[in-house]
Structures are given as C-alpha cells and as structure tokens.
Amino acid sequence: MQPLSGTVFLLISGASQGIGKKIAETFAPLLKPGSQILLLARNLEGLIDTKNNLPKYLTINTASIDLSTASADDLTGTMTNFLKNDEISKFDQAMIVHNAGSLGNIAQKTIEMTNFTVWRQYYDLNVFSPAILNNVFMKFFGSQVKCKIFIVNITSLCALQPMKSLAYYCSGKAAREMFFKVFAAENPDVNVLNYSPGPVKTNMLNVVCQDVGDTEVKKKFNELKDKDTALSPEKTVTRLLQVLVEQNYVSGDHVDFYDIL
Ligand SMILES: NC(=O)c1ccc[n+]([C@@H]2O[C@H](COP(=O)([O-])OP(=O)(O)OC[C@H]3O[C@@H](n4cnc5c(N)ncnc54)[C@H](OP(=O)(O)O)[C@@H]3O)[C@@H](O)[C@H]2O)c1
C-alpha cells in the first residue's frame, strides 16, 4: 500500500515550525477527504499557523502539549479527544512522524555532563517521549487489521557520527533510532523509516551555528550557512516523501537525504 493513500490518520509531532511544519504542508494536500491530521507541539500559535496552511477539506486538530512531561495517559487523552473509538476502523492507514526534538546543552563537552537531572530531561523529550507516544499510537491502531501503519522517525547524521559538544543530541538520536530499529524488527507488518534530513535551514541550525561550544564544529556549521549549502525544509521534505513513495528501504533503515537508494 502506497504511503498516504486511502483514508489516513496522520500525527506529526513538532509541527509548529521548521521541518515538522513543512511535513504537514507537504503531506496534507496528498490526503483524500475523510483523512485526519493531529499536530502536536507546545506553541499553539505556530500549530494554528500550520493548520491554516492545510486543505480545508481535511479534519485537522492541534494540541498544545509539552512532550517532555506528557505521560502515556496524557498522550492517550490527547488522542482520545480527537479520535472517537467508532471512527478508528474507518482509516486505511495511520502514519506518525516523530519529528519533535531539541539540541540540549551544546556548550558542554562530555566531561562536563555531570548532572543526572539535565540528562534525564534531555532524554525525556528526545528518547522516552517518542517511544511512549509510539506505543500509545500503536494501542489505537495496532489491532486494526485493515489499517497499514507507517512510522517515520526524524533522525540525524549525529545518530551515526560523533560531533564534539553535541553529546546529548548525538547520543539521544542514536538511542531514539535504535528504539525504532528494534520496534521494526519486532513488528514486521509496520513500515518504519528513520529519515535523516541533512542540514536544514531552521531555527535549530541557527542555534547550533551560534551556540555550539566546540570551535571546529562551529566553523563547519557556519560554513554551511556562509556557502548557503544547507537545505530548505521544502527540499528535504520532498526527498522524505520520495523515499516513502519509492519504498527502496527495509523497514527500520536509516536513510539520509544524500543517500542514493
Ligand atoms: N535542522 C536540521 O539541520 C536538522 C538536522 C537533522 C535532524 N533534525 C531533526 O529534525 C527535527 C525537527 O527539527 P527542526 O530543525 O525543524 O527544529 P525546530 O525548528 O527547532 O523545531 C523543533 C520542533 O520540535 C518541537 N518541540 C521542541 N520541544 C518540544 C516539547 N518539549 N514538546 C513538544 N514539542 C517540542 C517544537 O515545537 P514547540 O517549540 O512549539 O514545542 C518544534 O515544532 C528534530 O528532531 C531535529 O533533531 C534537524
């Protein structure tokens, strides 16, 4: 079954800005009437702005939620608010895009990362929350026989390559990606993609250019900016869509924007 075909339930985390916003704006016009979208992030204004750019024939809901503190019950409640029990069976497909994420402290070197609370808070948002949201999503759709499930985890080159001063981010992306690889192995009927979007012109990239502690890494990121070689959100999301449609990956794979499949 082609991704985004039939009547689709689409959930995107971190849809208030950046890559998540562009995913919503690119995927929504491909959906047929009867499909439903749920956009999550903290900034309600940003979510509403995203919603206003989407086709009016779709059912689009927004929920302002802090994913770093939301429990499984909170996430279940949020989904229940917008997804009536008797409507779940109408969907041919359910897709979740785990896009929300943060950088954490990018000034510190590994040797300075001594505070358990800071570690936990970083992992709460970037590792534990997508894992738990995924499990909640599966509780809704996993037992629906006719419903094909697609899971997209927005990962990073940093999941594979160490970058100085980015140890929270690199280790978090690696752990999050491995969770989805294990999930893919355990759930062969679910289609799982770990998509690495390349360097993308968003607020996150600006913050790295400005604040990253290591001078070598800072220089590398600022070169991307100076030479204008970072990608637009549109370019990387178009590639994500192409990867999904062509299906030249094995479920659980890490696929980078620059990979030739
Ligand atoms: N930009 C790049 O070069 C790049 C490269 C590789 C991978 N990525 C990955 O791509 C994804 C999107 O990044 P981006 O560049 O679009 O960054 P961004 O512009 O900073 O967007 C991050 C999104 O995550 C949401 N978010 C952050 N903390 C949250 C929280 N506590 N609760 C709920 N939502 C939260 C933000 O919404 P609110 O602030 O409204 O909550 C926002 O919508 C991230 O996973 C990032 O690691 C980005």
The ligand as a Gaussian input file, in Angstrom:
#p B3LYP/6-31G(d) Opt

LIG

0 1
 N       17.576000      21.399000      11.163000
 C       18.475000      20.478000      10.944000
 O       19.537000      20.746000      10.346000
 C       18.242000      19.061000      11.392000
 C       19.173000      18.082000      11.003000
 C       18.970000      16.760000      11.381000
 C       17.854000      16.418000      12.124000
 N       16.972000      17.388000      12.509000
 C       15.821000      16.967000      13.314000
 O       14.617000      17.413000      12.713000
 C       13.604000      17.573000      13.714000
 C       12.961000      18.946000      13.545000
 O       13.957000      19.928000      13.758000
 P       13.893000      21.407000      13.174000
 O       15.189000      21.679000      12.549000
 O       12.632000      21.609000      12.428000
 O       13.901000      22.200000      14.560000
 P       12.964000      23.329000      15.163000
 O       12.632000      24.350000      14.156000
 O       13.642000      23.721000      16.433000
 O       11.603000      22.536000      15.511000
 C       11.530000      21.648000      16.584000
 C       10.074000      21.249000      16.786000
 O       10.017000      20.407000      17.950000
 C        9.022000      20.921000      18.836000
 N        9.363000      20.706000      20.234000
 C       10.535000      21.036000      20.861000
 N       10.433000      20.793000      22.171000
 C        9.179000      20.302000      22.376000
 C        8.467000      19.886000      23.534000
 N        9.023000      19.924000      24.757000
 N        7.195000      19.442000      23.390000
 C        6.612000      19.409000      22.173000
 N        7.237000      19.791000      21.037000
 C        8.501000      20.239000      21.143000
 C        8.981000      22.419000      18.553000
 O        7.717000      22.964000      18.895000
 P        7.414000      23.909000      20.161000
 O        8.639000      24.716000      20.431000
 O        6.221000      24.690000      19.704000
 O        7.078000      22.965000      21.272000
 C        9.172000      22.446000      17.038000
 O        7.935000      22.309000      16.393000
 C       14.305000      17.384000      15.057000
 O       14.075000      16.075000      15.528000
 C       15.776000      17.556000      14.699000
 O       16.638000      16.898000      15.589000
 C       17.134000      18.684000      12.158000

